[in-house]
Amino acid sequence: AEERLRRRQEKETQRKSATKKLRLPGKLTDCTSKTREGTELFIVEGDSAGGSGKGARNRVNQALLPLKGKILNVLGAASNKLGSNAEISDLCEALGVGIGTKFNIDDLRYEKVIIMTDADVDGAHIASLLMTFFFSQMRPLIDAGHLYLACPPLFRLTQGAKRVYCLDEAEKDLWLAKGLGGKGKIDVSRFKGLGEMDAKDLKETTMDPSTRKLIRVTVDEDTPGETGDLIERLMGKKPEKRFEYIQANAKFVEELDL
């Protein structure tokens, strides 16, 4: 009964009161929409990416939350560390929900939660840690289709007035082979991170719904518990399980020319 009264007073999903805004994390750049429908929260790594995102976002329905460094690996940490971790605390406050058994999807403040990290190894690692967190602590959020991955480009090719963005090396090589249709030499720019992209680039490639690509995170299990077992092996406390998986699944280079 006390929990119901508290929820009724706070109304987590509403953005009408100034007092509610004061309870949100300081680094969160919230949107102005009064309802959850159509809203998006972009989780980005670092303040530099957050700076570009502020200029690229639609203020009405797109919010930004920069996280400092790599989030805690929730499968490799003691349970008492979850509540005291600043990044996890900020994320929960921004989303308006609790973790584990305290999670209530009706309290979720955004319709889409989008992980937007750099298109490199570190960015993939941060995205993996975040997906592990959502899977283990907020599984209903994934099952209801609220979690997404952004697809920022790794390269920008320019030839005269023509400009093309490429997600990876293979796409870049394809465009280099056939040309962009412009004049002169093709200039290749590699983005070291989202913070290196200006607001126009970031909006056009990653944040604008009319031009971006999003990957919805889903759990498609032929055998119940299969995904949970795999995540435990790859992200859990036992390194030997990861070693066994790497040995069985990695494609090793047999000959190295040193």
C-alpha positions in Angstrom: 0.0 0.0 0.0 2.8 2.4 0.8 4.5 1.6 -2.5 1.3 2.4 -4.4 0.9 5.7 -2.5 4.5 6.6 -3.3 4.0 5.9 -7.0 0.8 7.9 -7.1 2.5 10.9 -5.6 5.7 10.7 -7.8 4.1 9.8 -11.1 7.4 8.8 -12.6 6.3 8.8 -16.2 5.2 12.5 -16.1 7.5 15.4 -16.7 5.1 18.2 -15.5 6.6 19.2 -12.2 9.9 21.0 -11.5 10.5 18.9 -8.5 10.6 15.7 -10.6 13.2 17.3 -12.8 15.3 18.0 -9.7 15.4 14.3 -8.9 16.8 13.4 -12.3 20.5 12.8 -12.8 22.5 16.1 -13.4 24.0 14.9 -16.7 20.6 13.9 -18.2 19.5 16.2 -21.0 15.8 15.5 -21.0 13.2 16.0 -23.7 10.2 18.3 -23.4 7.4 15.7 -24.2 4.9 15.3 -21.4 4.2 11.6 -22.3 6.2 8.5 -22.9 4.9 7.8 -26.4 7.4 8.6 -29.1 10.2 9.5 -26.7 13.8 8.2 -26.9 16.7 8.1 -24.5 20.2 7.9 -26.1 22.8 6.4 -23.7 26.2 7.7 -24.9 29.7 7.3 -23.7 31.4 10.4 -22.4 30.6 14.1 -22.4 32.1 14.7 -25.9 29.6 12.4 -27.5 26.8 14.0 -25.4 27.9 17.5 -26.7 27.4 16.5 -30.3 24.2 14.7 -29.5 22.7 17.8 -27.9 23.1 19.7 -31.2 21.8 16.7 -33.2 18.8 15.7 -31.2 15.1 16.7 -31.5 14.5 18.5 -28.2 10.8 17.5 -28.1 11.2 13.7 -27.9 15.0 12.8 -27.7 16.9 12.8 -24.4 20.6 12.1 -23.8 22.4 10.5 -20.9 26.2 10.5 -21.0 27.9 7.7 -19.0 31.4 8.0 -17.7 33.7 5.2 -18.9 32.6 1.6 -18.8 29.6 0.6 -16.8 29.9 -2.0 -14.0 29.8 -5.6 -15.2 26.7 -6.7 -13.2 27.4 -10.4 -13.5 31.0 -10.1 -12.2 30.1 -7.7 -9.3 28.7 -8.3 -5.8 25.0 -7.4 -5.5 25.6 -4.7 -2.9 27.8 -2.8 -5.5 24.8 -2.3 -7.9 23.0 0.1 -5.6 26.1 2.2 -4.9 27.4 2.4 -8.5 26.9 6.0 -9.7 26.4 5.1 -13.4 23.8 2.5 -12.7 22.1 4.8 -10.2 21.9 7.6 -12.8 20.6 5.2 -15.5 17.8 3.9 -13.2 16.8 7.5 -12.2 16.7 8.6 -15.8 14.6 5.6 -16.8 12.4 6.0 -13.7 12.6 2.4 -12.8 14.2 0.1 -10.2 16.4 -3.0 -10.9 15.7 -6.7 -10.4 12.4 -7.4 -8.6 11.8 -3.7 -8.2 11.6 -3.1 -11.9 8.1 -2.0 -13.1 7.7 -1.4 -16.9 4.8 0.9 -16.3 7.2 3.4 -14.7 9.5 3.5 -17.8 9.9 7.2 -18.8 10.9 6.6 -22.5 9.5 4.4 -25.3 12.9 3.6 -26.8 16.1 3.2 -24.9 18.9 3.5 -27.5 22.6 2.5 -26.8 24.7 4.8 -28.9 28.4 4.0 -28.5 31.4 4.5 -30.8 31.8 2.2 -33.8 35.0 0.6 -32.4 36.1 -2.2 -30.0 35.6 -0.1 -26.8 32.2 1.0 -28.0 31.2 -2.6 -28.6 32.4 -3.5 -25.1 30.4 -0.8 -23.5 27.3 -1.8 -25.5 27.9 -5.4 -24.3 28.1 -4.4 -20.7 24.9 -2.3 -21.0 23.0 -5.2 -22.7 24.2 -7.5 -20.0 22.8 -5.1 -17.4 19.4 -4.7 -19.1 19.1 -8.5 -19.6 19.9 -9.4 -16.0 18.2 -6.5 -14.2 15.5 -5.2 -16.6 14.6 -8.2 -18.8 11.0 -7.1 -19.4 12.3 -3.9 -21.0 13.9 -6.2 -23.7 10.9 -8.5 -24.0 8.6 -5.5 -24.6 10.9 -4.3 -27.4 12.1 -1.0 -25.8 15.9 -1.6 -26.2 17.8 -0.6 -29.3 21.3 -0.2 -30.7 22.3 2.8 -32.8 24.4 2.2 -35.9 26.9 5.1 -36.2 29.2 5.1 -39.2 32.9 4.4 -39.1 33.8 6.3 -42.3 32.8 9.3 -44.3 33.7 9.4 -48.0 33.7 12.7 -49.9 34.1 13.2 -53.6 33.4 16.7 -54.7 29.8 17.5 -53.7 29.0 13.9 -53.1 29.2 12.4 -49.5 28.6 8.8 -48.3 28.8 7.3 -44.8 30.0 3.7 -44.3 29.4 1.4 -41.3 32.5 -0.7 -41.8 35.6 -1.5 -43.9 33.8 -3.7 -46.3 31.2 -1.0 -47.2 34.0 1.6 -47.5 36.0 -0.6 -49.9 32.8 -1.2 -52.0 32.3 2.6 -52.4 36.0 3.2 -53.2 35.8 0.6 -55.9 32.7 1.9 -57.7 33.2 5.6 -56.8 30.7 8.2 -55.5 29.9 9.9 -58.8 31.5 13.2 -57.9 34.6 14.9 -59.2 38.2 14.5 -58.1 39.8 12.2 -55.5 37.8 10.4 -52.9 38.6 11.8 -49.4 38.3 9.2 -46.6 37.6 10.3 -43.0 37.6 7.8 -40.2 35.6 8.8 -37.1 37.5 8.0 -33.9 34.3 8.4 -31.9 30.9 10.0 -31.8 32.4 13.1 -30.2 34.5 13.7 -33.4 31.3 13.9 -35.5 29.6 17.3 -35.8 25.9 17.6 -35.0 25.0 17.5 -38.7 26.8 14.2 -39.3 25.4 12.6 -36.1 21.9 13.7 -36.8 21.9 12.5 -40.4 23.5 9.1 -39.8 22.5 8.1 -36.3 19.7 10.1 -34.7 17.2 11.3 -37.4 14.5 8.6 -37.7 14.1 9.3 -41.4 17.7 8.4 -42.2 19.2 6.3 -39.3 19.4 2.6 -38.8 18.4 1.0 -35.4 18.8 -2.6 -34.3 16.2 -3.8 -31.9 17.6 -6.0 -29.2 15.5 -9.2 -28.8 15.8 -12.6 -27.1 15.0 -15.4 -29.5 15.5 -18.6 -27.6 14.9 -22.1 -29.1 15.6 -23.5 -25.7 14.5 -21.5 -22.6 17.5 -20.2 -20.6 19.8 -20.6 -23.5 20.6 -16.9 -23.8 21.1 -16.6 -20.0 23.6 -19.4 -20.0 25.6 -17.9 -22.8 25.7 -14.5 -21.2 26.8 -16.1 -17.9 29.6 -17.9 -19.7 30.8 -14.8 -21.5 30.2 -12.1 -18.9 30.2 -14.1 -15.6 32.8 -14.5 -12.9 34.5 -17.6 -14.3 37.2 -16.7 -16.9 37.8 -20.3 -17.8 34.3 -20.4 -19.4 35.2 -17.5 -21.6 38.4 -19.2 -22.5 36.6 -22.4 -23.5 34.1 -20.4 -25.7 37.0 -18.5 -27.4 38.8 -21.8 -28.2 35.6 -23.3 -29.6 34.3 -20.3 -31.6 37.1 -17.9 -32.5 38.7 -17.9 -35.9 42.4 -18.0 -35.3 45.1 -17.0 -37.8 47.2 -20.1 -38.5 50.1 -18.3 -40.1 51.5 -14.9 -39.2 54.1 -13.2 -41.3 56.2 -11.4 -38.8 
